[in-house]
Amino acid sequence: MSVLAVACMAVGGLLAGPASATPGEMPARAAVSRRAGRHAALRFGLSSAGLSYPFAAAIAQGFQQQAALAGVDAIVLDAQGKVQKQANDLDDLLAQHVAGIVLMPLDSVVAQSWVARASAAAIPVVAVGSQVGDPKTRPLHQVYPELTALVTQDEVVAGREAGRLALTLLPRGREARIAIIEGAPGFPEVLQRAAGFRQALDATHARYRIVASQPGNWTADDADTACQNILAAHPDVDLFFNEADDMAVGCARAVRSAGSHARLVGIGGSRLAIVSLEAGRIDGTVCYEPRKLGALAFDALYDDVAGHKPLHAAFITYRTPGITRRNVGACSAQW
């Protein structure tokens, strides 16, 4: 995941219930668990993708709040959107012999080597916000085996929720024309959210055609440009599925400027999206809670280190409901 993906993520089905996990034992963590059992002062590290971005900053806030409640020292390092900086941050945390690490990876493939080094040092790692491992070959729920846990949104399920919102907005009695504004190329969320979106439409045998799909690179300005281009070629688009809320807000500008009546659905539940939803500029979003992600990641790491609930490659998630103007109060915008 890129830091822009993190910034705009907006992060049904498997998310229909409360946070859940599949626990197991990890013998390599025994030394850390014994350390916790001796009641030594614990220090955890968080390697953030980029604290200048609201989604990542909210994850860090949730992590720090839970650490304070548990009496654990929290070290938060800011990769500033740079993979090499994050690699150096991981080295710093290993050198400080922290009891555990929460990692918000900028590069899911490169992160495999970081997790391996931490595992060799008997330091547990919880990934948050994005998976570790190649998303082209590793399904989201097939958690990288050297991780204690992966705490994230189920991106496919979030895409399905966006698809369900779209179904309520599409025209009846004819084939609907849909355009997709993707995130930046190469990131797992792009494929996962689009796959879930199509699954929701196909499950109801909806009549639709994807007339265009262009990257908006997770930003409002790029999405504005992409939507302008699509509307110039396909002025009769019925709905834009934007893979992140910032892109939905940017696309809304293009729709208004073109005098189009296209409907707009995003993902993320950001404050800007909620304001736009209330004002009628967009039609729906999927609610993400990054502070909850940070808190869940801390809890998973703490439970493992303290021996309360040893985990091995657990998948932990939470419910991400679809939001419209009718239930906008159900989404507490956290970023």
Secondary structure, 3 states (H helix, E strand, C coil): CCHHHHHHCCCCHHHCCCCECCCCCCHHHHHHHHHHHCCCCCEEEEEECCCCCHHHHHHHHHHHHHHHHHCCEEEEEECCCCHHHHHHHHHHHHHCCCCEEEECCCCCCCHHHHHHHHHHCCCCEEEECCCCCCCCCCCCCCCCCCCCEEECCCHHHHHHHHHHHHHCCCCCCCCEEEEEEECCCCCHHHHHHHHHHHHHHHHCCCCEEEEEEEECCCCHHHHHHHHHHHHHHCCCCCEEEECCHHHHHHHHHHHHHHCCCCEEECCECCHHHHHHHHCCCCCEEEECCHHHHHHHHHHHHHHHHCCCCCCCCEEEECCCCEECHHHHHHCCCCC
